[in-house]
Amino acid sequence: MPRPRKPPAARASSAGQAQTRAASRLSISGCASVVVVIAIAAAACHRAFPFEQRCPPPEDRFYDHCKEGRKHYMINIDWDCLGPERSTVMHQALGLEGEAQVQHSRVPSWLTSAHADVVRVSPCVQDVRVDLACWHCKPTPRTPLQQAADAETADTLAAAASASPAPEPRESDAPADRRGGGGR
């Protein structure tokens, strides 16, 4: 027996329902895609612009500065304004002895917030910007003096751990059957 045919209006309404379902699925997957893209963008922004100072690895010379609460700054200095003598002294103070002196340059430095405020208003300093993401941090090995201090600290901790006597047991540490006044 042949199947009864639906009237044309009924066929059109079922096609409309199918289109509505397809559009609904498309909008749900589209929303999910937008959420994923926003999450990826937010993670990338947080990586590029963190809220806290990103520290260098522990074997880096400036790791201790970071753990002390200092932040990494980029200081834009006008070297010609300083003059030749002050410029030489500033190069030595910042550890830039081997680098050529140009008129303006950005110099990295680990500073406390108070020191950064002082440097910011200093003559011949054009700009001081915090670099929380440590984009301009250059890997710097620890100095021999820092390495010697690290070894001395490790030796001191090891000696203190081996020299400290074991604490004397207290009565409350003894098992219940060995405590005085047994409660049987």
C-alpha positions as CSV (number, residue, x, y, z in Angstrom):
1,M,0.0,0.0,0.0
2,P,1.4,3.3,-1.0
3,R,2.3,5.8,1.7
4,P,0.0,8.7,2.1
5,R,1.5,11.9,0.9
6,K,1.7,14.9,3.1
7,P,0.1,18.1,1.9
8,P,2.6,20.7,0.6
9,A,2.1,22.9,3.7
10,A,3.0,20.0,6.1
11,R,6.2,19.3,4.0
12,A,7.2,22.9,4.3
13,S,6.8,23.1,8.1
14,S,8.9,19.9,8.6
15,A,11.6,21.5,6.4
16,G,11.4,24.6,8.5
17,Q,11.8,22.6,11.7
18,A,14.9,20.9,10.3
19,Q,16.4,24.3,9.4
20,T,15.6,25.6,12.9
21,R,17.4,22.6,14.4
22,A,20.4,23.0,12.2
23,A,20.6,26.8,13.0
24,S,20.3,26.0,16.7
25,R,23.2,23.5,16.5
26,L,25.3,26.0,14.5
27,S,24.7,28.7,17.0
28,I,25.6,26.5,20.0
29,S,28.9,25.3,18.3
30,G,29.6,28.9,17.2
31,C,29.2,30.2,20.8
32,A,31.4,27.4,22.1
33,S,34.1,28.4,19.5
34,V,33.9,32.0,20.6
35,V,34.3,31.1,24.2
36,V,37.4,29.0,23.4
37,V,38.9,31.8,21.4
38,I,38.3,34.3,24.2
39,A,39.9,31.9,26.7
40,I,43.0,31.5,24.6
41,A,43.2,35.3,24.1
42,A,42.9,35.9,27.8
43,A,45.6,33.3,28.6
44,A,47.9,35.0,26.1
45,C,47.2,38.4,27.5
46,H,47.9,37.2,31.0
47,R,51.2,35.7,29.8
48,A,52.2,39.0,28.1
49,F,51.0,41.3,30.8
50,P,51.1,39.6,34.2
51,F,49.9,41.2,37.5
52,E,53.0,40.1,39.4
53,Q,56.7,40.1,38.6
54,R,57.8,37.0,36.7
55,C,61.1,35.9,38.2
56,P,64.1,34.5,36.4
57,P,65.1,30.8,37.1
58,P,66.8,30.1,40.5
59,E,70.2,29.7,38.9
60,D,70.0,33.3,37.5
61,R,72.0,36.0,39.2
62,F,68.9,38.2,39.7
63,Y,66.6,35.5,41.1
64,D,67.3,36.7,44.7
65,H,66.5,40.3,43.7
66,C,63.1,39.1,42.5
67,K,62.4,37.1,45.6
68,E,63.3,40.2,47.7
69,G,60.4,42.1,46.1
70,R,62.3,44.0,43.5
71,K,60.8,44.5,40.1
72,H,62.5,44.6,36.7
73,Y,62.5,48.0,35.1
74,M,63.6,49.4,31.8
75,I,65.3,52.9,32.3
76,N,65.6,55.2,29.3
77,I,68.7,57.3,29.9
78,D,70.0,60.3,28.0
79,W,73.8,59.6,28.2
80,D,74.8,62.9,26.7
81,C,72.9,64.8,29.4
82,L,74.9,63.0,32.1
83,G,78.3,64.1,30.7
84,P,81.3,61.9,30.1
85,E,82.3,61.4,33.8
86,R,78.9,60.7,35.1
87,S,78.1,58.6,32.1
88,T,81.2,56.4,32.8
89,V,80.2,56.0,36.5
90,M,76.6,55.1,35.5
91,H,77.8,52.5,33.0
92,Q,80.0,51.0,35.8
93,A,77.1,51.1,38.3
94,L,74.7,49.4,35.9
95,G,77.3,46.8,34.8
96,L,77.5,48.1,31.2
97,E,81.3,48.7,31.0
98,G,81.7,46.8,27.7
99,E,78.8,48.3,25.8
100,A,79.1,51.3,23.5
101,Q,77.6,54.6,24.8
102,V,74.9,56.0,22.6
103,Q,72.9,59.1,23.2
104,H,69.7,57.3,24.4
105,S,69.4,53.8,25.5
106,R,67.1,51.5,27.5
107,V,68.9,49.9,30.4
108,P,67.5,47.0,32.4
109,S,67.6,47.1,36.2
110,W,66.1,45.4,39.3
111,L,64.8,48.0,41.6
112,T,62.5,48.4,44.6
113,S,59.4,50.6,44.0
114,A,60.9,53.3,46.2
115,H,64.2,53.3,44.2
116,A,62.3,53.3,40.9
117,D,60.4,56.5,42.1
118,V,63.7,58.2,42.8
119,V,65.2,57.1,39.5
120,R,62.1,58.3,37.7
121,V,62.5,61.9,38.8
122,S,66.3,61.9,38.3
123,P,67.9,64.3,35.8
124,C,68.7,62.8,32.4
125,V,66.3,59.9,32.9
126,Q,63.6,60.1,30.3
127,D,61.4,57.1,31.2
128,V,61.2,54.3,33.7
129,R,58.9,51.4,32.9
130,V,58.2,48.2,34.9
131,D,58.8,45.0,33.0
132,L,56.6,42.5,34.9
133,A,56.7,39.9,32.1
134,C,60.5,40.1,32.2
135,W,60.6,40.5,28.4
136,H,64.0,42.3,28.6
137,C,65.6,40.0,31.2
138,K,68.8,38.5,30.0
139,P,69.9,35.2,31.5
140,T,72.8,36.0,33.8
141,P,74.8,33.3,35.7
142,R,75.3,33.7,39.4
143,T,78.5,35.4,40.4
144,P,81.3,33.4,42.1
145,L,80.5,35.4,45.3
146,Q,76.9,34.3,45.1
147,Q,77.9,30.7,44.4
148,A,80.2,30.7,47.4
149,A,77.5,32.2,49.6
150,D,75.0,29.5,48.4
151,A,77.6,26.7,49.2
152,E,78.2,28.2,52.7
153,T,74.5,28.4,53.4
154,A,74.1,24.8,52.4
155,D,77.0,23.8,54.6
156,T,75.6,25.7,57.5
157,L,72.2,24.2,57.2
158,A,73.7,20.7,56.9
159,A,75.9,21.3,60.0
160,A,72.9,22.6,62.0
161,A,70.8,19.7,61.1
162,S,73.4,17.1,62.1
163,A,74.4,19.0,65.3
164,S,70.9,19.4,66.7
165,P,70.2,16.7,69.2
166,A,67.0,14.8,69.0
167,P,64.3,16.2,71.3
168,E,63.8,14.4,74.6
169,P,60.6,12.4,74.6
170,R,57.8,13.8,76.7
171,E,55.6,11.7,78.9
172,S,52.7,12.5,76.5
173,D,54.7,10.9,73.7
174,A,54.9,7.5,75.5
175,P,52.5,4.7,74.6
176,A,49.4,4.6,76.9
177,D,50.5,1.3,78.6
178,R,53.9,2.9,79.7
179,R,52.4,6.2,81.0
180,G,52.2,6.5,84.8
181,G,48.9,6.0,86.6
182,G,47.5,3.4,84.2
183,G,43.8,3.8,83.9
184,R,42.8,0.1,84.1
